Structure formats: C-alpha cells, structure tokens
Amino acid sequence: MALGRLGKGGAGRHVATLGAGTGVVMALQLGAQIPLGHLYNEDEMGLFRNLVAFATIAAMAVTLRLELAIPLADRDEEGDDLARLTLALGTVLALALVPVAVVLAYGPRPVPPEYRLSVLIAPFLLWASAGFNVLRSHLSRRQQFREVSNSNVTGTVATVGVQLALGAARQTGTGLGIGYGVGRLLSTGIMLRACGLAWRRRPRWGLVRRWAQFPRWILVPAVLNAVTVGAVTPLITVFYDQGFAGQFGFSQMLLAAPVALLGQAVASVFYVRFAAMHRQEQDASRHMVRLAGVLLSIALAIFVPITLLGREVFVLIWAQKWETAGLITGILAPYLMIQFVSSPLSGYATVKNEVRRLFLLAWIEAGLRIPALGLGVLVGDRMWGIQAYSLAGLLICLYWTIWVMRLSGAARRTAWRVVTGPLVAILLAWGFAQLGRDQLGETAYVVVAVALSVAAMGFGGQGVLRALRS
C-alpha cells in the first residue's frame, strides 16, 4: 500500500509488477554465477563481455535512440510508428552485417577459431538487443509491464540454462555468448508477440526528422556512456588485458543485478510517468524527491554489505580464482550505489528536452572516466585505475542526482538533504573496508563488517518506509 504512493495512478503497482519479475531475474542471475564462476575462466568471461559490449553499443547506434521518443509521443499511433521504424532500422543493419560476419569468420584473413562463433552470432545479438530496447519502451508506454516482466524472466531462464549446459559440456569458449543470445532472442520474441503492432503499415521514415533531437543530441551521449560504463570491457582489454577484463566483467555481472535490473524497472515506469506529467504540465518535484529517497535507502541496504564484504564472499565461493573480481566489486560499490539512483532519475532530463546539456555532459564524463581508468597503466597498478574510475563515476552520478532533482523544481537544500546521509554512510564503509582488514585482522574485520551490514540494511528499510510515507 505504501509503495502505491510512489506517484499518482498506480506507479508503485507498476514498479511492483516489474520488480517482482526483476527479483526473480536477480535471483536467477546471482544464483547462476556460483556454478558459472567454476565452469568458465577469466579469459572466456572477458571474451563474452566484449561480445555483449558490441551488441549493446551497436543496438544503441542502429535505433538512433528513437525508442526513447516512444513514451514522449502525443498519440499512441505515433508511438506505434516509432516502434515499427526502430525495429526496421535494427533489422536492416542486422541483415547487412550477416555477410560481413561470414567474411570475418571464414574469409581470407579469418579471426582466430575461438572468436569465430562469437563473430557469427553478433548480428543476431545486435537485432535482439535493439528489439529488446524498443519493445520494452513500447510496452511500457502502454503500461504492459507484466509482459515486460514475463519476457525478462523467461529469457533469463533460457540464458542461465544454456550457459550452464554448455559449460558442463566443456563448450566454454562459446557457451556464455550463445546462452546470452538465446535468452535475449527469446525475450524479444515474447515482447514482439505481445506488442500488438500492425506490421502491414510501412515505417514512417519522416519520424527521424521529426524527432531529430534524439539522433543529433542523445545518441552520442548514450554511446559514450555505454563505452565508459555499461560496455566498458573492451576499454579495459585495451588498457590491460582480456583476463583482467574478465575479472572486471564477472564483478560487473554480479553488480549489474541490482543496478541494471531493479533500476531499470523503476526507470521504465517513471520515464513514462514523468513524460505524462510533463505533457500535462504537472509539478514533478515532490515525486522526484520521494523517488530519490526510496532509491537511496534501497541502495544503502544493498551496497554497504557489498563494499564491506565483496572480497570475502568471492573468496568463500570461488577461492582465489575470482579474488580480483571481489576486490573490484568492493571498490566499485560506492560509485554504483549513486548510479543506482542517478540512472533511473536521469531520464527526466530527456523528458525536459535538456538535450544540448546532455550532449556536453557526455563528453565531460568520458573525459573524466577514460583517463581515470587508464591511471593504472601510468602508475603500474591496475587497482589504482579502478579506484580512480570509481571515484570519477561517484562524482559524476552525484552531480546527475542533484541536477535532476533541481531540474524537477526541488530546492538545492532539499536535494542535498536527501543524498547526504546515504553518501556519508557508503564513504565510511569504503574507508573501513580499506583500513579495517589490516587494523583488526581478518576474523574481527568480518564480524564487524557483518554487524555494520545488518545495521545498514535496517536503516535502509526504515528509510524506504519514511520516504514512502512522506
């Protein structure tokens, strides 16, 4: 009942609908990482994360980010036309890439055998990723959140099942990529069946011109953000090596469960909700502040334990095999806690048509993140690069969170009041994680860290209830 107060007209119910499926997906993904971590090694994980990075970046580029315009269209018919157009763009490019992939795999200068299947399935991954983004946006506009949730759960079951089966059959060079592709294709197919689009109508290519601000101003920021955040593995491979990229990617897969999935559920609902409020010229500041408070409280309960005990949990489950990934997890957790909040909120800047500022901020962010990540090359210590990358990300996401709340009409003092407590808590946890092991010893550190984690989860739960009742 309290969750229903997150916005008028059942936004909380929609979040709960998506959140229920998201909870299942998170449980499946987190549970699957235990055997997957034993079946696959860091090089195979690095190859897989590079493949996913290609699909993610290419899917953004091919749709010109016009799927973001679907919830903003004044009429449902125009939203349908935008969905058909973006799906057509994805299909055309995917088909064009098939002969290119064949030439790269079997041509005069073929790729190494271990990369061959990854190259061949890349066009299908691109189409599935683009279709997934488009159809999720279309179904969200029509408030068909149950269909989105069901497709996500079904696709995750398929992904996990195929990855585990091929790993057990020692097909580890391609098992992760094939499993991901099967799951994403299945999810997209389910949403395609549920969307109810009339396919006999031709794509309206003129919509590219009507919504030109998206390819002109939003596309580049989205690609830059993907290259330096969600699909950063190729950059790490260039700076360091594929093995270290695999360690980072494995950490990212575990951290992505709460950040991407739960945050995505909230963003899918509230992007549509804030777009409707903007069209009706309603005040969004109160809902924005409440949403930020809820997300920060949830993030506190998730990321303080990760910061304090990430390394210990990884060593407990996988011994020394993924210890580096555990260290990376603890380092990234403070930044990802703030990103957990800024990512769903940031869509409001698109609703308010702050496209030129988004374009400028994307270049500034890339100019901070890339040198920070490369710091490890300069000083000869990879972890220094990860520390600098995490700090840069935290500062960027903090700015985004404050700016978007101010953009909605909230006072500066109110915005800082919402973020200060959780921010101080996560920074103190990070400081204790850096110094506590040496000062207390491993056993005493774990006891104190567990107690602090339980306290953080309690405070986080109270914060959620307090924000919902405000």
Summary of the structure (lengths in Angstrom):
residues: 470
radius of gyration: 21.7
end to end distance: 13.4
largest distance: 69.0
contacts: 1669
relative contact order: 0.11
helix: 85%
strand: 0%
